[in-house]
Structure formats: C-alpha cells, structure tokens
Amino acid sequence: MPSARDCVTGALGLVLVAAGCSRGTVREAPAAAHPDAVAVPAGPARFQIRGRWATAPTRIRYRIEDGASGHPSLRAAVEDAMAVWSSTGLVGFEPAEAGEPDLVLGMRRGHHGACEPFGVSAAVAHAGPTGPSTFVHFDAGRSWSARGGEGTVSLFHTALHELGHVLGLGHSGDETAVMSNAPGDRGVLAADDLWGLRSLYDDASDLPPGSLVVADASGHARAALRAVAPADTCGHVLFDTDGDGRDEVLVYRTDRGGHGAVSIYRFGSGARLVASLGPFHGVVLPGADVLAVEDAGNRLLVSVLPDGRTAAREFDPHGAPTMPFELDATRARAVGSHSHQGDLDGDGVLETVTPLPTDQRR
C-alpha cells in the first residue's frame, strides 16, 4: 500500500487547450525533440530527480484501468503520452499481458488508499514511487477530455507529466519543460526534460555544454549530469552530505543571479544517478571560495569571501543544508576541500567528476 509521501502530485490547476482526437490504438504523437531542435534554456539545467529504474533502457509493463470507472479517452491518451517518452529511445512501455504489471494507471475519486485524497488541493493526478508496482491516479472528480478545451483537463498532457514522474523525473524549474509544475499545454519534451532523462539512463556521450562527467579510476566516463554546471555560473564539489559513506555531487551557483543556490545529486550502485535534492537558495555567497568542510564531526559547506568573511551551512542527517552561521576563515581553509574526487557509490573506489568545457561538446 503506497503512503501519501510516495505520491507525487502533477501540474496544479492545469488549463490545457488542444484539439480533440479520435479513439483507437496508439497514434502518431508529438516526437520528443533532441535538445538541438528545441529552445535551450539560459543558465544551468533545472531538472530534478526522484528515482531510477534498475535497468536502462527500461521497459515498463503497464495496465490501464479503463472499464466502468475509467474514461473513454483514457487508454488512447495515455498510450500517446507513452509514445512521446518512448521516442527518446531511452525508455519504453509494453502492455502487461500476464502477471503483475510494473505500472497501473486509472481513475480514483476522493480518499483512495494511503494516497493524498483528491479534492483537497488543485492536483488533478499523482504518481507513485519510481520502480515496480507503481501507479498513476487521475482525479475522477474532474472533467476530462483527450486533449483539453471547453473547461476540461487534458488526459494526454496530464499523463505525459505523470509518466515523467514514473520514469524518475521530479518537477523542473524550466517553465517550457513537460515536467514544469506551471499551467500549460506542453506536449513535446523540452531540452530540460531530455537532459534529466539522459542523465538518468544514457551514457556520457553527446553532452551539451556545462555537463559534469563522472569517470571511474581508469578515466572511463560512466555517467554524466547534463548541462547542470555551466562554467560561467556554477561550481561543484564532492562531499558526503548525509554521512552514509557515499559522496554527493554539489553544484552551486557562483553568479549573483543564481541567489546562492545549491543542488545536490545522489548516486547509487555503479555510480548511477538516483536522486537530487534542492535547489536550496541562499546557501553560498556569490563570488566566494566554496569549501566542503568536516569539522568536529559536523559536515559543512562554507563560503569564504576575499575579505575573510564567511557563511557556513551545516547539513542535517538527511543531507539538506540548515541555517547559516559564521566560521573562522583560517580554520575553514585548513580543513576544507574543493574535491572533485569521491566515492559516489560506496564501493571504496573513487570516481572523478569533471566539467565539460562550455565551448566543447562530446
């Protein structure tokens, strides 16, 4: 039984307008564009990660509950949305002909199991955790249609967003992205959506500028965080923020427009990306020297300005930064580091994380 915290709500207050479409099997859907073919957002990527399927490219076996409690357009809209994500070549969906499916999609009304009840917020749908035995629930109390319009909510656009959660993506800060939580009718994957998906499931080839490459001890590139750290606006450091023996990749903003934000990327077995935290704003000082510090058993991120002023943030047991305080700059420099090496997966072998130069594409 899923808990309420396992459910991720979809875009709030959706007003999606598009032409209706006839029922039937999977039809041609908007293709997922390569980042070169879509508007590339200014600044670093803004995707967030909530989980990862164990295999890649992953094939998810699904079942759609479209009987008496369903909607006549549900199956066609969901399969159209699946076709958009499948067009990336990184993931795929197939009907579960027998046995338990990996994913069940259907309508629910009000209180249903341990999920947050529908009707208490503006959420029109929510998704379960990333991995087998997950789900997408659509609010049966809403007025739905295949593509929205005339006061209805679009099944296709909502399914497209929720399937992004199923695949492991959180909400994006880029309002052009399918995974944005802002109202809109985004039916084609944006660069930010693709960067997030490829950071989860692709190798370290064909990287956009501002990517961070994860390499093993022999220098072999194993994975990459795509477009998260443009050299003119971001820095990064490896540090075990939660004390679990695995280092995280911390990307921090160096420019004033970045508001001192820090995003934290966590890795699992094989140094594969599995989750992200943040961005947390106001954590570092723009223009400061940023150090990862272990001091008297405390895990800190310290900004040291040229005039010696500091701002330190301790990490809580979950690896999130807490309230700022001052720390002696001399002591911070003595025990701090700018390390780009660390053990991301806890196997005792160090990985190296290095930036792809802004003017270079691999």
N, C-alpha and C positions, 0 to 999 in steps of 0.2 A: 504494500500500500504506500503510495507516494506521500511524502509530507508536504506541508504547504510551502516550505522553503525550496523544495525540489522543482516547483513550478515557476517558470519564467513568463511573465506576462508579455503580451505582444504590444504592438503600437497602440497608444492610447488615443481615444477619440478619433478614430480613423474616418476621414471623409474621402472616399476613393471613387473616382468617376472614370468609367471606361465603357466601351461598347460591350453589350452582352454577346454571348456566344452560344452556339447550339450544343446540346448534349451529345455525348458519344465517347469514344475511346480517346487515348492521348492524342492531341492535335498539335500542330506546329505552335510552339510558344516562342516568346522573345528569346533570342540567343543571348548567352552570357558573353559579354564583350571582353576582350583582352584589355588590360589597362591602357595600352597604347591607343585604343579606339574610343575611350571614354574620357570625360573631363577628369584630370588628375587633380585632387585637392591640393591646395597650398599647404605647406608645412608637413609635419610627420603624419603617418597613418594613424587613424583613430579607432581602429577595430579593437574589440575586446574578446577574450577567450574564456569560455565557461567549461570546456571539457574536450575530450578527444576520443574517437572510436579507436579500438585497438589496432585495426588493420587499415591500410591505405594502398590503392584506392578501396574505400569501403563500399560494400554492397549491403543495403539495409532492406530487410524483408518486412513489408508493411501489410496492414489490413485496414480497410476503410469501412467504418460502420455507417452504411448509407441506407439502412432499412427504414422502418416506420418512424424512427426517431431522428432520421437524418434529413438531408435537404436534397432535392433532385439534381442540383448542380454541384454537389459536394465532390463526388468522385472525379468528374471531369476537371474541375478547378484545381483540386489537389494534384492530380497527375500532370496537369500543365505546369504547376509550380515545381514539381519534381523534375520535369524535363529541363527547366532552366538551370537548376543546380547540377543535374547530370551532364549538361552540355559543357561543363568545365573539364570533364574527363577525370576529375579527382575523386568523385563520389558517384554513387548510383543507387537506384531503388528498384526492387522487384517484388511482385505480389507474393505473399506467403501462401503457397498452395496447400501446405500441410504443416502441422506443428505450430508452436507458439511463434508469433511474429516478433520482430525486433521493435516494431513501431505500430501503434494503433491510433487511428485518427477518428474522431467522432464528435457529435454534439452532446453537450451537457447543459443542465439548467440549474441555477442557484447553487445550493450546497451539493457537493458530489465528492464523496470520499474525503481524503485529507487535504485536497487542494483548496486554495483560496476560493470561496464561493463567488460565482458570477453575480453581478448586480451591486456589489459593494464598492466598486471602483469603475473607472472608464474602460477597463480592459475588455477586449472583445474575444480574446483567446489566450491560451497559455500552453507552454510546452514543458514536458518532464525533463529529467536529467539526461545528459548525453551518454548514450550507451544502450545496450539491450534492455528490452522490457520498458521502453519509454512510450510517450504518448503526446498527442496534440489534441486539446479540447477546444471546441468553438462554442461560444455562448449561444445556446438555443433560444434565449430570450431576445436576441437581436433580429432585425430584419435583414436577411442576407440575399445576395444575388451573385451570379457568376463573376461579374466584374464591377459591381457597384453601380451607383447612379440612382436617382429618384428616391433619395432618403434611405438607401440600403448600404450595407457594408459588403465590400468585395471579398468573396471567398478566395479568389486567386491571390490577391495581394496579401491577404492575411496569412494564407497558407505558405506563401513564399517567405515571409518574415519568420514564421514559426519554424519552418523547416531549417532555416539558418541556425536557430537555437538548437534544434535536434542535432545538427551537424557539428555543433561545438562553438558557434559564434555567440558572443554577447551583443549588447547594444553598441552601436557605433556613434561617435560624436560627429560624423560627417553626415549632414542632412541630405546628401544625394544618395546615400547608401540604402540598400534594401533593409539593412539592419539598424537604420536610424529609428529612434522611437518617436520621431516627429510625424505629424499627419502628412500623408502624401500618397501618390499612386505609383510608386517606383516598381516597375515590372522588369527592369533589366539590371543585372548586377553591376554595381559601380566598382571602380578601382579598389576602394577600401574593402568592399566585400571580398573581392578576389585576393587581395593581399592577405587578409585574415585567413581565408580558406587555404591558400597556398602555404602560408606559414605553418598551418597545422599538418597538411597532408602531402606537400610537394617536397622535392629535394632542394638543393641550393643552386639551381641553375636558373638562368634568365632572370636575374634580380634587378629590380628598379633601384635607382639611386637612393642612398640613405638606408640601405639594408644592413643588418648585422649578420655576419656569417658565423655559424657555430662549427668549429673544426675539432677533430679528435687529436690525440697526442702525435699522430703521424702527419698532421696537417690536412687530412682528408675532410672536406666540407660535408657535414652530416645534415644540417638543417639551416634555416635562415629565418630571421624576423624581418619581414619585408617592409621597407620604407618607414620604419619606426624612428630612425635616428639620423635625419639629415645633418651633415657636419656643421652647418651654419647655425643650427638652432638647438642641437641636442648633444649630450654626452652620455656615457654609460659606464657602469661599474658592476662587477660581480660580487655578490655578498649573500651570506646565509641570513636572511632577514628573520626567519622564524625559529632558527636553531635546530632544524631537523636533520642536519648533515648534508643538505643539498643546497647549493648556491642558486640564487636567483639572478636574473639579469635586470638591473635597474636602469631605466632610461630616464634622464632628467633634462628639463628644458634649461638652456643657457641664456636664452633671449628674454627680454622684458615682456614681450607679447605672450610668452608661454606661462606666465604667472607662477613660476617656480614649480611646475607640475612634475610629478614622478609617476611613472608607470612601472609595474613590477611583473615580470614574466617568469612563470614557473615551468620546470621541465620534469619529465619522468624518465622511465627506462629507455635507454638508447639515446638519451639527450634529445627527446622529442617534446615539443611544446605541449603543455596540458592545461594551462590556465593563466589568467592575468588578473592583476588587481589594479585598481585606480582607473584613470589618473587621480592622484591626490594633489591638490593645488596648495601652493604656498609652502612647500616642503624645503626647497632650496632657494638660495639667493641668486638672482641673475648676476653674472659676471664673477661669481665666486669660484674658488677652488673647492671641489666637492670630494669629500673623503668618506670611505666606509671605515668605521671605527668599532673595534671591540675594546671596551674599557670597563674594567672591574665587573665583568660578566654581563655588561649591557651591550646591546647591538645598536649602533647609532649611524646616522647619516649626517655629516657635518659640513656646513658651508663656511669657508674661511675667506673673508674679503681681504683685499690688498692692505687695508689699514689695520688688520688684525681682529676686527670684529667677527664674531661667529654666530651661527644659529645651528643648533643641534636638534635632531629629531630621533627619539628612541623608537624602536619597533616593538609592538606588543606581541604576545605569544602567537598571534595569527599572522604576523609579518606585516602589519599595517602601521604606518607612522603615527606617533602620538603628538602631544603638544610640544612646541618648541621651547628650548632653554639655551643658555649660553654655556660654552665650554672653552677652557683655556686654549688658545690657538696653538701655542707651542706644544702642549700635550697632544692635541688633536693631530698635528703633523707628525709627532713622534710615533704614534701608534696607528695612524690611519694608512689607508692604501687607495690606489687608483686601479686596482687589479682588473685586468681583462681576462684573467685565467681563473677557473674554479671548477669544482666537481658538481656539475649540473644534475647528475642522476644518482649520486651517492655510491658509485661503484669503486671509488678510490682512485680513479684515473681523471686527470684534469682535462677539461675542454678549454679551448680558447675562443673568445668572441671578439671579432674584429669588424670594423666598419668597412663597407664598400664605399670607395671614394665617390663623392657626389657626381663627378663627371665621368664615371665609369659604369658600365652595365655589363653584367656577366651573362 
